[in-house]
């Protein structure tokens, strides 16, 4: 076992990546499907573009992108 764990829990079809800069973690979630899917957040996060706060289950539309800051 490599000790790896997912950045955030998501439905199938979402590509997730994480980057850290200046002590902040940025999480990119990209829906690769043409139908809505869910991202499940354990902690409150902020949309890095709109400053909207998200927590719990977040629906991501088809081919949409979410850029969160933790």
Backbone as ProteinMPNN parsed JSONL, in Angstrom:
{"seq_chain_A": "XXXXXXXXXXXXXXXXXXXXXXXXXXXXXXXXXXXXXXXXXXXXXXXXXXXXXXXXXXXXXXXXXXXXXX", "coords_chain_A": {"N_chain_A": [[0.831, -1.172, 0.0], [0.553, 2.224, -0.822], [-0.123, 4.417, 0.671], [-1.662, 6.467, -0.326], [-4.28, 8.87, -0.695], [-7.49, 10.099, -1.761], [-7.861, 13.479, -2.989], [-10.289, 14.892, -2.803], [-13.536, 13.472, -2.364], [-15.296, 12.133, -5.091], [-17.755, 11.639, -7.742], [-17.695, 9.111, -10.356], [-15.925, 9.983, -13.326], [-14.867, 12.475, -12.891], [-12.044, 14.514, -12.994], [-9.485, 15.197, -10.769], [-7.235, 17.477, -9.331], [-4.541, 18.796, -7.374], [-2.856, 21.622, -6.091], [-0.33, 23.419, -4.282], [0.291, 26.642, -3.056], [1.906, 29.338, -1.583], [1.087, 28.519, 0.968], [-1.592, 27.862, 0.644], [-3.985, 25.497, -0.482], [-5.0, 24.579, -3.671], [-7.662, 23.211, -5.381], [-8.607, 21.512, -8.213], [-11.392, 20.531, -9.971], [-12.624, 18.719, -12.589], [-15.262, 18.028, -14.637], [-15.549, 15.398, -16.714], [-17.596, 14.362, -18.126], [-20.746, 14.56, -19.957], [-22.903, 14.929, -18.393], [-24.359, 15.973, -15.217], [-22.388, 15.642, -12.212], [-21.234, 14.747, -8.887], [-19.32, 16.4, -6.321], [-17.867, 15.739, -3.261], [-17.46, 17.393, -0.347], [-15.605, 17.452, 2.591], [-14.761, 19.5, 4.214], [-15.364, 23.045, 4.549], [-14.91, 24.974, 1.647], [-13.568, 27.497, -0.555], [-14.575, 29.003, -3.577], [-12.146, 29.733, -5.865], [-12.378, 31.666, -7.79], [-14.874, 33.032, -7.631], [-15.263, 33.482, -4.918], [-17.302, 32.231, -3.562], [-18.66, 30.205, -0.975], [-18.404, 26.723, -0.399], [-19.688, 23.593, 0.748], [-20.223, 20.203, 1.867], [-22.195, 18.324, -0.446], [-21.555, 19.079, -3.782], [-22.891, 19.9, -6.855], [-21.692, 19.399, -10.086], [-21.905, 20.626, -13.244], [-22.211, 19.185, -16.595], [-19.124, 18.853, -18.262], [-18.038, 20.944, -16.794], [-15.986, 23.061, -14.652], [-14.47, 23.311, -11.458], [-12.794, 25.366, -9.237], [-11.285, 25.276, -6.319], [-10.335, 26.609, -3.108], [-8.496, 25.731, -0.29]], "CA_chain_A": [[0.0, 0.0, 0.0], [1.369, 3.416, -0.976], [-0.549, 5.472, 1.589], [-2.298, 7.543, -1.069], [-5.697, 9.077, -0.45], [-8.014, 11.082, -2.712], [-7.873, 14.88, -2.582], [-11.688, 15.003, -2.382], [-14.354, 12.361, -2.843], [-16.065, 12.549, -6.263], [-18.378, 10.611, -8.567], [-16.908, 8.709, -11.522], [-15.93, 10.917, -14.443], [-14.278, 13.758, -12.521], [-10.599, 14.578, -12.868], [-9.161, 16.076, -9.642], [-5.821, 17.789, -9.161], [-4.306, 19.705, -6.255], [-1.597, 22.354, -6.087], [-0.159, 24.251, -3.093], [1.082, 27.846, -3.28], [1.834, 30.309, -0.493], [0.369, 27.944, 2.098], [-2.98, 27.551, 0.304], [-4.167, 24.38, -1.406], [-5.979, 24.81, -4.723], [-8.176, 21.942, -5.884], [-9.271, 21.644, -9.5], [-12.263, 19.402, -10.28], [-13.083, 18.858, -13.97], [-16.229, 17.001, -15.025], [-15.225, 14.917, -18.052], [-18.819, 13.793, -18.694], [-21.716, 15.557, -20.415], [-23.995, 14.953, -17.422], [-23.919, 16.451, -13.897], [-21.801, 14.717, -11.246], [-21.093, 15.364, -7.568], [-18.087, 16.498, -5.564], [-18.237, 15.655, -1.847], [-16.471, 18.131, 0.434], [-15.662, 17.24, 4.037], [-14.51, 20.801, 4.831], [-15.8, 24.193, 3.764], [-13.895, 25.483, 0.729], [-13.962, 28.716, -1.239], [-14.317, 29.058, -5.008], [-11.015, 30.633, -6.044], [-12.713, 32.71, -8.76], [-16.042, 33.823, -7.222], [-15.265, 33.592, -3.45], [-18.47, 31.548, -2.998], [-18.29, 29.115, -0.068], [-19.021, 25.427, -0.671], [-19.477, 22.49, 1.688], [-21.129, 19.085, 1.601], [-22.26, 17.841, -1.823], [-21.607, 20.137, -4.787], [-23.166, 19.388, -8.202], [-20.853, 19.977, -11.132], [-22.56, 20.391, -14.532], [-21.436, 18.515, -17.628], [-17.929, 19.52, -18.779], [-17.774, 22.141, -16.001], [-14.767, 23.067, -13.838], [-14.564, 23.965, -10.16], [-11.464, 25.633, -8.683], [-11.508, 25.558, -4.896], [-9.188, 26.931, -2.262], [-8.64, 25.243, 1.095]], "C_chain_A": [[0.881, 1.244, 0.0], [0.986, 4.545, -0.026], [-1.175, 6.661, 0.887], [-3.769, 7.657, -0.693], [-6.198, 10.15, -1.41], [-8.002, 12.498, -2.127], [-9.26, 15.239, -2.047], [-12.435, 13.816, -2.973], [-15.238, 12.876, -3.984], [-16.747, 11.355, -6.909], [-17.416, 10.228, -9.697], [-17.012, 9.777, -12.607], [-15.356, 12.281, -14.119], [-12.769, 13.6, -12.375], [-10.283, 15.586, -11.772], [-7.647, 16.233, -9.542], [-5.683, 18.8, -8.034], [-2.93, 20.339, -6.393], [-1.536, 23.206, -4.821], [0.744, 25.424, -3.446], [0.84, 28.814, -2.139], [0.979, 29.809, 0.671], [-1.09, 27.622, 1.852], [-3.022, 26.389, -0.675], [-5.282, 24.724, -2.381], [-6.36, 23.461, -5.316], [-8.968, 22.212, -7.155], [-10.087, 20.378, -9.741], [-12.862, 19.647, -11.664], [-14.025, 17.699, -14.282], [-15.962, 16.619, -16.481], [-16.432, 14.297, -18.755], [-19.762, 14.905, -19.139], [-22.935, 15.652, -19.498], [-23.478, 15.436, -16.067], [-23.378, 15.317, -13.023], [-21.588, 15.471, -9.938], [-19.666, 15.329, -7.048], [-18.506, 16.542, -4.108], [-17.127, 16.292, -1.002], [-16.665, 17.875, 1.92], [-15.5, 18.551, 4.795], [-15.102, 21.897, 3.953], [-14.631, 24.681, 2.916], [-14.46, 26.697, 0.006], [-13.617, 28.607, -2.715], [-13.25, 30.115, -5.248], [-11.308, 31.766, -7.019], [-13.821, 33.622, -8.237], [-16.1, 34.114, -5.723], [-16.502, 32.98, -2.799], [-17.993, 30.392, -2.123], [-19.087, 27.856, -0.409], [-18.724, 24.469, 0.472], [-20.476, 21.398, 1.353], [-21.051, 18.634, 0.151], [-22.425, 19.018, -2.779], [-21.829, 19.487, -6.146], [-22.311, 20.142, -9.204], [-21.471, 19.615, -12.478], [-21.623, 19.704, -15.519], [-20.328, 19.391, -18.171], [-17.587, 20.815, -18.034], [-16.51, 21.952, -15.161], [-15.027, 23.817, -12.546], [-13.145, 24.136, -9.629], [-11.657, 26.122, -7.259], [-10.209, 25.857, -4.18], [-9.47, 26.439, -0.851], [-7.62, 25.922, 1.947]], "O_chain_A": [[1.857, 1.308, 0.748], [1.709, 5.536, 0.069], [-1.215, 7.756, 1.447], [-4.423, 6.655, -0.408], [-5.429, 11.015, -1.831], [-8.121, 12.679, -0.915], [-9.386, 15.82, -0.968], [-12.006, 13.233, -3.968], [-15.857, 13.933, -3.86], [-16.377, 10.206, -6.666], [-16.444, 10.936, -9.96], [-18.061, 10.397, -12.783], [-15.353, 13.165, -14.976], [-12.285, 12.677, -11.721], [-10.759, 16.72, -11.828], [-6.889, 15.269, -9.651], [-6.604, 19.573, -7.77], [-1.961, 19.676, -6.764], [-2.569, 23.667, -4.336], [1.807, 25.254, -4.044], [-0.305, 29.077, -1.771], [0.239, 30.58, 1.283], [-1.773, 27.151, 2.762], [-2.198, 26.303, -1.586], [-6.376, 25.114, -1.974], [-5.499, 22.67, -5.703], [-9.883, 23.036, -7.169], [-9.542, 19.275, -9.718], [-13.528, 20.658, -11.887], [-13.637, 16.533, -14.201], [-16.136, 17.443, -17.379], [-16.303, 13.766, -19.858], [-19.596, 16.059, -18.745], [-23.887, 16.372, -19.797], [-22.284, 15.322, -15.79], [-23.852, 14.183, -13.09], [-21.742, 16.691, -9.888], [-18.911, 14.386, -7.287], [-19.406, 17.301, -3.748], [-16.004, 15.791, -0.951], [-17.762, 18.059, 2.449], [-16.037, 18.705, 5.892], [-15.315, 21.697, 2.757], [-13.504, 24.789, 3.399], [-15.673, 26.9, -0.041], [-12.52, 28.18, -3.076], [-13.431, 31.274, -4.872], [-10.554, 32.738, -7.068], [-13.734, 34.842, -8.374], [-16.92, 34.928, -5.298], [-16.733, 33.185, -1.608], [-17.047, 29.686, -2.473], [-20.288, 27.919, -0.674], [-17.658, 24.52, 1.086], [-21.455, 21.633, 0.644], [-19.963, 18.567, -0.421], [-23.318, 19.848, -2.611], [-21.053, 18.624, -6.555], [-22.221, 21.369, -9.168], [-21.558, 18.437, -12.823], [-20.411, 19.646, -15.312], [-20.563, 20.552, -18.507], [-16.918, 21.688, -18.588], [-16.028, 20.834, -14.984], [-15.72, 24.834, -12.536], [-12.379, 23.174, -9.574], [-12.129, 27.235, -7.024], [-9.133, 25.42, -4.587], [-10.536, 26.692, -0.289], [-7.553, 25.668, 3.15]]}, "name": "protein", "num_of_chains": 1, "seq": "XXXXXXXXXXXXXXXXXXXXXXXXXXXXXXXXXXXXXXXXXXXXXXXXXXXXXXXXXXXXXXXXXXXXXX"}
